[in-house]
Amino acid sequence: MRGLSGDHRFHIRDLVPAILLLVLLLGGLAAAVLTPTGKDDQYVVMVAPWRTLNSVINSIQLAEGAIISVNASSSLITVYSEHKDFPSRLYKDGEWLVFEPLQPGGCFAIQERTTAA
């Protein structure tokens, strides 16, 4: 009996559906994580490499935001604004990326307790 004959070599086109699914899933995950909700009125602004820190600070002030902190390399700025359209205001002014600050701890974070007097 003769075995199956044919071309059994690996072709990159065989991976195209899997690669497309991976790109779709990673894109959806990135959009879900990086889209700010404004829940706590705090945002993190990532400074684009071609922007100066002064221009970013001016953009934040024009969008009616207040600076909370700047990291050591001045590439991430935590800001506060009560305006729900604050991220879109920053994007219109040329900011690169605005996202919500992540709470450290994830599932293991300690819940805050309040005491009523």
N, C-alpha and C positions, 0 to 999 in steps of 0.2 A: 504494500500500500504506500502510496505517496503521501507525504505530509502536505500541509497547506503551503502553497507557494504564494509569494507576494512580498510586498515591501513592508517589513515590520520595523523599520527604523523610526526613531523619534523625530517628530517635526514640531517646531515651535507653534505652528498653527493649531496643534492639538491642545495647547494650553490657553488659547485665546478666550474661550468661555470662562475659564477659571480666573484668568487675569481680569476680565471685565467685571466679574462678580466681586472680586477683591477690591477693585477700584471703586465700585459702587458702594460697597459696604463701608469702606474706610472714609469715603467722601461723606456719607450720611452720618457716620459717627463723628467726624470732625465738625460737621455743621451743627450737630446737636450739642457738642461740648463747647464749641467756640461762639455760639450765638448767645449774646447776653440777654438775660431776662429782666434785669433791673430790679430784681427782688429786694436787694438791700440797698439800692441806689449807689452801689459801688461797682467800678469797672477797672480793668487793667488795660492800659494803652501801651502797645508795643511800638516803640519808636523805630521808624524805618532808618536804615543805615545812612541814607542820603539826607535826612532831616536833621537840623540842629535842635538841641534841647530847647533853646529859646523859642523857636518857631512852634514846637509842640506845646509848650507852656502857653503861648499866645492862642493857639487853637483851642486849648482846653478852656481858657478864660472867655474866649468869644462864644463858645458853646455853653457858657454858664455853668462850668464845673469848677470844683475846688480840688486842689492836689492834697492827697493824704500822705503819700510817701513816694520816694524815688529810690530804686535799687542802686547798688554801688556802681554798676556800670552805666547807669542812666539810660538803660534800654527798656525798662519796664516802669511805668508810672501808675500808681494806684490813685484813682480819682473818685470824687463823690459828686453826684448830680441828681436832683429830684426830677429832672425832665426825662420823660420816658423815651423821647426821641434823641437823647444825648448821643448814643452811638452813631446814628445816621448823621447828626450834625458834624461829628468828628470825621466820618468818612467823606462827607462833602468837602471838608476842608483839607483833605489829602492825607489823613492818617491811615496807617497801614493795616493795623489790626486792633480791634477792641473786643475784649472778652470779659467774662465774669471771673472774679478771683475765686480760686478753688479753696475750699476749706480743708486744712490738713487733717489727716486721720481717716478719712473715708468712712467705711462702715464701723470703724473702731473708735470714732470720735466720741469724746465724753460729752454728754448732754449738759447744757447749762441748766442750772436750777435757780428758780426764783423763790423768794420768800415773801409772802404777803404779810404785811404788818397789821 
